[in-house]
Amino acid sequence: MKKIIIPVDFSTTAANAAAFAGELAVFYGADLFLYHTYEIPVGVGEATYPLFDVSELQKAAEHELEIMAENLSSKLPGKPVIHTKAALTSLQEGLTNLCNHLKPDLVVMGLSGKDALTKLLVGSNTIRAIHYLKYPVLVVPPKADFIPIRKIGFACDYKAVEENTPIEALKKIVKDFNAELYILNVDFNNRNFSADEVHESFKLHDLLSDLKPEYHSIESEDTTEGINQFAERARLDWIVVVPKKHALVQKLFTRSHTRHLLHH
């Protein structure tokens, strides 16, 4: 792992995600890229007009990024190379272009969801990034501290595992951290059971045999609830999810009356 991108908006959540990414960068000897996008505020009246000069916005963003980089560097045990970049664009367009240019090993983003505004931002930024980016996205809850990664859970539905499973990336992370791997499959009353599923489970077993993972069948009517409960019980550090369905990914990171946000 040599390149890690962290989109930042200068919030405490983004700062915590950057600190987490910094620890990863030290571990891997990777370069960090702090990335901020902004758009021009426009006043509305008889005629629309920009409220700020573009050059002023650019200088202000670059200044804040420099401060953030200095603060981050001063708190890390090692001294990774930290690059900064600010751009006048939408986050989706800018992040996509930056990833296509740098081809990062990982994109690290913060997660929040305490109020209506942050829930909206999570829905439009972090969760969307998981779907439109073609690179792994690590989502860091707001109070998560970096600790040695010892247990990794991989949620798998046993459907087209060769096509849908990032085998090499998964193996690299597990081996780099010398972690235990747990394969999680959620079902209820065998409603998803089929001959194809059995065949795919054996195929995954062969693909990951050198990691010696533990396989767990979780009985739950709700996939998200089943994954969360197992993660809390087994004290998983990371969960790997292939985002085939928007609903599953969003539920994993959304607080409700019956589900608790997973802080691992």
Secondary structure, DSSP 4 states (H G I P E B T S, - for coil): --EEEEE--SSHHHHHHHHHHHHHHHHHT-EEEEEEEE---EE-SSS-EESS-HHHHHHHHHHHHHHHHHHHHHHSSS---EEEEEEES-HHHHHHHHHHHH--SEEEEE---SSHHHHHHIIIIIHHHHHH-SS-EEEE-TTPPP----EEEEE---SSHHHH--HHHHHHHHHHHT-EEEEEEEESTTTT--HHHHHHHHHHHHHTGGG--EEEEEE-SSHHHHHHHHHHHHT-SEEEE--S-HHHHHHHT---SS------
